[in-house]
Amino acid sequence: MKTLQFREAIAEAMSEEMRKDESIYLMGEEVAEYNGAYKASKGMLDEFGPKRVIDTPISELGFAGIGVGSTMTGNRPIIEFMTFNFALVGIDQIINNAAKIRQMSGGQFPCPIVFRGPTASAGQLAATHSQAFESWYANCPGLKVVVPSNPADAKGLLKAAIRDDDPVIFMESEQMYGDKGEVPEGDYTIPLGVADVRREGNDVTIVSFGKIIKEADKAADELAKDGISCEIIDLRTVKPLDYEAVLKSVKKTNRLVILEEAWPFGNVATEITYHVQAHAFDYLDAPIVKINTADTPAPYSPVLLEEWLPNATDVVNAIKKVLYK
């Protein structure tokens, strides 16, 4: 094992795959000369040159479309958005083209493309820069959606995403790029669609993903002092979703809390709630509780932002609720 920052794990995954396959290239704003807006492509221009690490104008619609089109000529692009908030400008290319090429061509054109960049809030960046669109993209057939929570997962999942023949939405966090963690030496991948039992427990299941799962960790540590044993499931991949891992855990603990940094209406937590009540209703000893952001745009005020965003205290209170404590 070695210790890497999250950004270093991302850069290492891309570089290792690009060394093996010349059809892979990286395109986006500031990915080349500036080494990436978050330094997640540091050194890649020097190694691979300007034909494979390509700076673009501020035109997400344009370079997303170029990426999608290039898959039809045998390329495997990685398209970086400075934030997925800006991906809305290019969402037509993602939803109406990338997700549908394989079906609409009768299987003649797979679309091996990765769209990657930060998702959700990153401090005081206000309403238009703090949105989580995981459930939006997961709602579209043809797309896979990945949201890693640590450097080791980030590297293994990104390498799997780059090798995948379908379009993958790979969502990171600005607040995690500096996080450090142990990463396996050598070549490895983590299969898409397989959740991780981050922490084993017996009293309640917590399901989460991405950076907000850190609040679940804090809550579990706090509750352990009172003898409450939490099992934490890190989804890692939102689409395809590992329903079996969730069901297996709920059948053991009989209680479920879902923590997601997203607006409360029609999100990933809603889908999991439906699936669990449909397939494990008789195992539940309490109603499922889901924890989301407030149903408003993200505020700029730090005081309001703290109230808007779920935290460990919210998780502790939810767990006590399902335990009737």
C-alpha positions as CSV (number, residue, x, y, z in Angstrom):
1,M,0.0,0.0,0.0
2,K,1.0,3.6,-0.5
3,T,-0.5,6.9,0.7
4,L,-2.0,9.2,-2.0
5,Q,-4.2,12.2,-2.0
6,F,-7.5,11.8,-3.7
7,R,-6.3,14.0,-6.7
8,E,-3.2,11.9,-7.0
9,A,-5.2,8.7,-7.2
10,I,-7.3,10.2,-10.0
11,A,-4.3,11.3,-11.9
12,E,-2.6,8.0,-11.4
13,A,-5.7,6.1,-12.7
14,M,-5.9,8.2,-15.8
15,S,-2.2,8.1,-16.5
16,E,-1.9,4.3,-16.1
17,E,-4.8,3.7,-18.5
18,M,-3.4,6.2,-21.0
19,R,-0.1,4.4,-21.1
20,K,-1.8,1.2,-22.0
21,D,-4.2,2.5,-24.6
22,E,-3.4,5.4,-27.1
23,S,-7.1,5.8,-27.9
24,I,-7.7,7.3,-24.4
25,Y,-7.3,11.1,-24.1
26,L,-8.3,13.8,-21.5
27,M,-10.1,16.9,-22.5
28,G,-11.5,19.8,-20.4
29,E,-11.0,23.3,-19.1
30,E,-7.4,23.8,-17.6
31,V,-6.6,20.1,-17.6
32,A,-3.3,20.7,-19.5
33,E,-1.2,23.9,-19.0
34,Y,-2.6,24.5,-15.5
35,N,-2.4,20.8,-14.5
36,G,-6.1,20.7,-13.8
37,A,-8.3,23.1,-11.9
38,Y,-7.8,20.9,-8.8
39,K,-4.4,19.5,-9.9
40,A,-6.0,16.2,-10.7
41,S,-4.1,16.0,-14.0
42,K,-0.7,17.2,-12.7
43,G,2.1,16.2,-15.0
44,M,-0.1,14.6,-17.6
45,L,0.5,17.2,-20.3
46,D,4.3,16.7,-20.0
47,E,4.0,12.9,-20.3
48,F,1.3,12.6,-23.0
49,G,1.5,15.9,-24.9
50,P,-1.2,18.3,-26.2
51,K,-2.8,15.9,-28.5
52,R,-3.9,13.7,-25.6
53,V,-4.3,16.2,-22.8
54,I,-6.3,19.0,-24.3
55,D,-7.3,22.4,-22.9
56,T,-10.7,23.7,-24.1
57,P,-12.6,27.0,-24.1
58,I,-15.3,27.4,-21.6
59,S,-17.8,25.5,-23.7
60,E,-19.1,22.4,-22.0
61,L,-21.6,21.7,-24.8
62,G,-18.9,21.8,-27.3
63,F,-16.2,19.6,-25.8
64,A,-18.8,17.2,-24.4
65,G,-20.1,16.8,-28.0
66,I,-16.6,16.4,-29.4
67,G,-15.9,13.6,-26.8
68,V,-19.1,11.7,-27.6
69,G,-18.5,12.0,-31.4
70,S,-14.9,10.8,-31.0
71,T,-16.1,7.5,-29.5
72,M,-17.6,6.7,-32.9
73,T,-14.1,6.8,-34.5
74,G,-12.6,4.5,-31.9
75,N,-11.5,6.8,-29.1
76,R,-12.1,6.5,-25.4
77,P,-12.2,10.0,-24.0
78,I,-12.2,11.3,-20.5
79,I,-14.1,14.6,-20.3
80,E,-13.5,16.7,-17.2
81,F,-16.0,19.3,-16.1
82,M,-14.7,21.9,-13.7
83,T,-17.9,21.0,-11.7
84,F,-21.0,19.0,-12.7
85,N,-23.0,22.2,-12.2
86,F,-21.5,23.3,-15.5
87,A,-22.3,19.9,-17.1
88,L,-25.8,21.2,-17.4
89,V,-24.6,23.2,-20.3
90,G,-23.6,20.0,-22.0
91,I,-26.3,17.7,-20.7
92,D,-28.0,17.4,-24.1
93,Q,-24.8,15.6,-25.4
94,I,-24.7,13.4,-22.3
95,I,-28.4,12.4,-22.2
96,N,-29.5,12.6,-25.8
97,N,-26.3,11.3,-27.4
98,A,-23.9,9.4,-25.1
99,A,-26.6,7.5,-23.3
100,K,-28.4,6.5,-26.5
101,I,-25.8,5.9,-29.2
102,R,-25.6,2.2,-28.6
103,Q,-29.3,1.6,-28.7
104,M,-30.1,4.0,-31.6
105,S,-27.3,2.5,-33.7
106,G,-28.5,-1.0,-33.2
107,G,-25.4,-1.8,-31.2
108,Q,-23.0,-0.6,-33.9
109,F,-21.5,2.2,-31.8
110,P,-20.7,1.7,-28.1
111,C,-19.9,4.9,-26.3
112,P,-16.8,4.3,-24.1
113,I,-16.6,7.8,-22.5
114,V,-16.0,9.0,-18.9
115,F,-17.4,12.4,-17.8
116,R,-15.7,13.3,-14.5
117,G,-15.5,16.2,-12.1
118,P,-16.7,17.5,-8.8
119,T,-20.3,17.2,-7.5
120,A,-22.4,18.7,-4.7
121,S,-21.4,21.5,-2.3
122,A,-17.9,22.6,-1.6
123,G,-18.2,25.2,1.0
124,Q,-19.5,28.7,0.4
125,L,-20.0,28.4,-3.4
126,A,-23.7,29.3,-3.3
127,A,-26.7,28.0,-5.1
128,T,-25.5,27.4,-8.7
129,H,-22.2,25.7,-7.7
130,S,-23.5,23.4,-4.9
131,Q,-25.8,21.0,-6.6
132,A,-25.8,17.2,-6.6
133,F,-27.1,15.6,-9.8
134,E,-26.3,11.9,-9.1
135,S,-30.0,10.9,-9.2
136,W,-30.6,13.0,-12.4
137,Y,-28.0,11.0,-14.3
138,A,-28.9,7.7,-12.7
139,N,-32.5,8.2,-13.9
140,C,-31.3,8.0,-17.5
141,P,-30.9,4.5,-19.1
142,G,-27.6,4.0,-20.7
143,L,-25.5,5.9,-18.1
144,K,-23.5,4.5,-15.2
145,V,-22.9,6.8,-12.2
146,V,-20.0,6.4,-9.8
147,V,-19.3,8.5,-6.7
148,P,-16.2,7.4,-4.8
149,S,-15.5,8.4,-1.2
150,N,-11.8,7.7,-0.7
151,P,-8.5,7.6,-2.8
152,A,-8.3,3.8,-3.1
153,D,-11.9,3.6,-4.4
154,A,-11.4,6.6,-6.6
155,K,-8.4,4.9,-8.4
156,G,-10.0,1.5,-8.8
157,L,-13.4,2.7,-9.9
158,L,-12.0,5.2,-12.3
159,K,-9.8,2.6,-14.0
160,A,-12.9,0.4,-14.3
161,A,-14.9,3.3,-15.7
162,I,-12.3,4.1,-18.3
163,R,-12.2,0.4,-19.5
164,D,-16.0,0.3,-19.6
165,D,-17.7,0.3,-23.0
166,D,-20.6,2.4,-21.8
167,P,-20.7,6.1,-20.8
168,V,-19.8,6.6,-17.1
169,I,-20.6,9.7,-15.0
170,F,-17.7,9.8,-12.5
171,M,-18.5,12.3,-9.7
172,E,-15.9,13.5,-7.2
173,S,-15.8,16.3,-4.6
174,E,-13.7,19.5,-4.4
175,Q,-13.5,19.0,-0.7
176,M,-12.0,15.6,-1.0
177,Y,-9.1,16.2,-3.5
178,G,-6.7,16.8,-0.6
179,D,-7.9,13.7,1.4
180,K,-5.2,11.2,1.9
181,G,-5.6,7.4,2.1
182,E,-3.9,4.1,1.5
183,V,-4.0,2.9,-2.1
184,P,-2.9,-0.6,-3.3
185,E,0.3,-0.8,-5.3
186,G,0.1,-2.1,-8.8
187,D,-2.8,-2.4,-11.3
188,Y,-6.2,-3.0,-9.8
189,T,-9.8,-2.2,-10.6
190,I,-13.0,-2.1,-8.5
191,P,-16.0,-3.4,-10.4
192,L,-18.9,-0.9,-11.0
193,G,-22.1,-1.8,-9.1
194,V,-20.5,-3.4,-6.1
195,A,-21.0,-1.6,-2.7
196,D,-18.5,-1.7,0.2
197,V,-19.3,-2.6,3.7
198,R,-17.3,0.2,5.2
199,R,-18.1,-0.7,8.8
200,E,-19.8,-3.8,10.2
201,G,-22.5,-3.5,12.8
202,N,-25.7,-5.1,14.1
203,D,-28.1,-2.4,15.3
204,V,-28.8,-0.2,12.3
205,T,-27.7,0.1,8.6
206,I,-26.5,3.4,7.3
207,V,-26.4,3.7,3.5
208,S,-24.5,6.6,2.0
209,F,-21.9,7.5,-0.7
210,G,-19.4,10.3,-1.6
211,K,-18.0,12.9,0.8
212,I,-21.1,13.1,3.0
213,I,-20.4,9.5,4.2
214,K,-17.8,11.0,6.5
215,E,-20.7,12.3,8.6
216,A,-22.0,8.7,8.9
217,D,-18.5,7.7,10.2
218,K,-18.6,10.4,12.8
219,A,-22.1,9.5,13.9
220,A,-21.2,5.8,14.2
221,D,-18.1,6.6,16.3
222,E,-20.3,8.7,18.6
223,L,-23.0,6.1,18.9
224,A,-20.5,3.4,19.6
225,K,-19.8,5.1,22.9
226,D,-23.4,4.2,23.9
227,G,-23.1,0.7,22.7
228,I,-25.0,1.2,19.5
229,S,-23.4,-0.8,16.6
230,C,-23.8,0.8,13.1
231,E,-23.2,-0.9,9.8
232,I,-22.2,1.5,7.1
233,I,-22.7,0.7,3.4
234,D,-20.8,2.8,0.9
235,L,-22.7,2.5,-2.4
236,R,-19.6,3.6,-4.5
237,T,-21.8,3.2,-7.6
238,V,-25.2,4.8,-7.8
239,K,-26.1,3.2,-11.1
240,P,-26.0,0.2,-11.2
241,L,-26.9,0.1,-7.5
242,D,-26.0,-2.8,-5.4
243,Y,-29.4,-3.6,-4.0
244,E,-28.4,-6.9,-2.6
245,A,-25.7,-5.4,-0.3
246,V,-28.3,-3.1,1.1
247,L,-30.9,-5.8,1.5
248,K,-28.5,-8.2,3.2
249,S,-27.5,-5.6,5.7
250,V,-31.1,-4.5,6.5
251,K,-32.1,-8.2,7.0
252,K,-29.3,-8.3,9.7
253,T,-29.9,-5.0,11.4
254,N,-33.7,-4.5,10.8
255,R,-33.3,-0.8,10.6
256,L,-32.2,1.6,7.8
257,V,-31.0,5.2,7.7
258,I,-30.0,6.7,4.3
259,L,-27.7,9.7,4.2
260,E,-27.5,11.6,0.9
261,E,-26.3,15.1,0.0
262,A,-29.2,15.8,-2.4
263,W,-32.6,17.5,-2.4
264,P,-35.3,15.3,-0.7
265,F,-37.6,14.8,-3.7
266,G,-37.1,11.8,-6.0
267,N,-33.4,11.0,-5.1
268,V,-31.2,7.9,-4.6
269,A,-32.5,7.5,-1.1
270,T,-36.1,7.5,-2.3
271,E,-35.2,4.6,-4.7
272,I,-33.5,2.6,-2.0
273,T,-36.5,3.2,0.4
274,Y,-38.9,1.9,-2.2
275,H,-36.7,-1.2,-3.0
276,V,-36.2,-2.1,0.7
277,Q,-39.9,-1.8,1.6
278,A,-40.8,-3.9,-1.5
279,H,-38.2,-6.7,-0.9
280,A,-37.5,-6.6,2.9
281,F,-40.6,-5.1,4.5
282,D,-41.0,-8.0,7.0
283,Y,-37.5,-7.5,8.3
284,L,-38.0,-3.8,9.2
285,D,-38.5,-3.0,12.9
286,A,-38.9,0.7,12.2
287,P,-39.8,3.0,9.3
288,I,-36.9,3.9,7.1
289,V,-35.4,7.4,7.6
290,K,-33.7,9.3,4.9
291,I,-31.5,12.4,5.5
292,N,-31.1,15.0,2.8
293,T,-30.3,18.6,2.3
294,A,-33.1,21.2,2.9
295,D,-35.5,21.5,-0.1
296,T,-34.0,24.9,-1.1
297,P,-31.1,26.1,-3.3
298,A,-27.8,26.0,-1.3
299,P,-27.4,29.2,0.7
300,Y,-24.2,31.3,0.6
301,S,-24.3,32.3,4.3
302,P,-22.1,29.9,6.4
303,V,-24.7,29.8,9.1
304,L,-27.5,28.9,6.7
305,L,-25.3,26.4,4.8
306,E,-24.5,24.6,8.1
307,E,-28.3,24.2,8.6
308,W,-28.9,23.2,5.0
309,L,-26.3,20.4,4.8
310,P,-26.8,17.1,6.6
311,N,-24.3,16.4,9.5
312,A,-23.4,13.8,12.0
313,T,-25.9,15.1,14.5
314,D,-28.7,14.6,12.0
315,V,-27.5,11.0,11.6
316,V,-27.3,10.4,15.3
317,N,-30.8,11.7,15.8
318,A,-32.2,9.6,12.9
319,I,-30.6,6.4,14.3
320,K,-32.0,7.1,17.8
321,K,-35.4,7.5,16.1
322,V,-35.3,4.2,14.4
323,L,-34.0,2.6,17.6
324,Y,-36.9,4.3,19.5
325,K,-34.4,5.9,21.9
